[in-house]
Amino acid sequence: MSSQSETFGDSAHAAVRDEAATEARFGKPTHGWRLRLYAVIFESETRAGRMFDLLLIAVILFSVLVVVLDSVQPIRAQWGRVFSGFEWLFTIVFTIEYLARLACLKRPMRYARSFYGVIDLLALLPTYLAILMPGLSVLIDVRILRLLRVFRVFKMSRYAAEYRALVTALAASRRKIMVFVGFVLMLVLVFGTLMYVVEGPQHGFTSIPVAVYWAISTMTTVGFGDLVPKTDIGRGIASMMMLLGWGVLAVPTGIVSAEMVRHGRAAASASGVGRGLLAGALGQPGTQVCADCGADAHATDARFCRCCGSVLS
């Protein structure tokens, strides 16, 4: 129960921080209809704000579904007029929402130049441009960028701690990953060159770059099938690369996972909060926890704390 309360509390604090950042950057009105409109559009902790966010998510997802279905030719031939009507409805709704966002801010141009301001504009322009300049109708598929607007509604900055943990793990393991990538590149170059020599142009391996492309698709277990070895030696090399591919895919996952576990242990030891939770999450029910400093991850036969030296109970 306490962990759930902490989670909800963290989400609430993160939401408050998001709204404070928006207020400081774009300017919150102080009174009148602009303040009421601001509360609905930008303050998701109010009831009206939550309803607005849910409605906006539904409209965004439905509009993206229409864009996807409209790209299927048989469906478009039958429902094209309906899709066009829905598209204009979505465009009008998003236009009103975009203008409302600008109208209720003290610094609307700053919002218009922001990342989500540009995404909002890109959600509108394709439909208007297709009418004004038919030659640009190919840009209509840019509407799929509307899906990015869902991330703002979900307030993804609430997960900043998890994002930082992942970035820290990737940064800490970058040297190992670079060595691993270099090793893989060497392997695909060697095997690709070998396949070029064994199979040759008569079997589709017309050059070393083409053979390296085949080696990459084979080692990553993708196997498009556009190039297939015809000789027994070539098939043997391909089989060896397929088996190597299993291990190749597992190595970077293990490197990053180990760094994330190490980062989690360091954070738990430094904060002293949630003692024993890390051990439980890692599936180590026998791990001892220090009663004085809260450090965990001790060996089952340890007698003293690895951090403060206290006697373990």
Buried (B, 14 or more C-beta within 10 A) or exposed (E): EEEEEEEEEEEEEBBEBBBEEBBEEBBBBEEEEBEEBBBBBBBBEEEEBEEBBEEBBEBBEEBBEBBEBBEEEEEBEEBEEEBBEBBEBBBEBBBEBBEBBBBBBBEBEEBBEBEEBEBBEBBBBBBEBBEEEEEBEEBBEBBBBBBBBBEBBEBEBBBEEEEEBBEBBBEBBEEBBEEBEEEBEEBBBEBBBBBBEBBBEEBBBBEBEBBBBBBBBBBBBEBEEEBBBEEEEBBEBBEEBEEBBEEBEEBBEEBBEBBBBBBBBEBBBEEEEBBBBBBEEBEBEEBBBBEEBBBBBBEEEEEEBBBEEEEBE
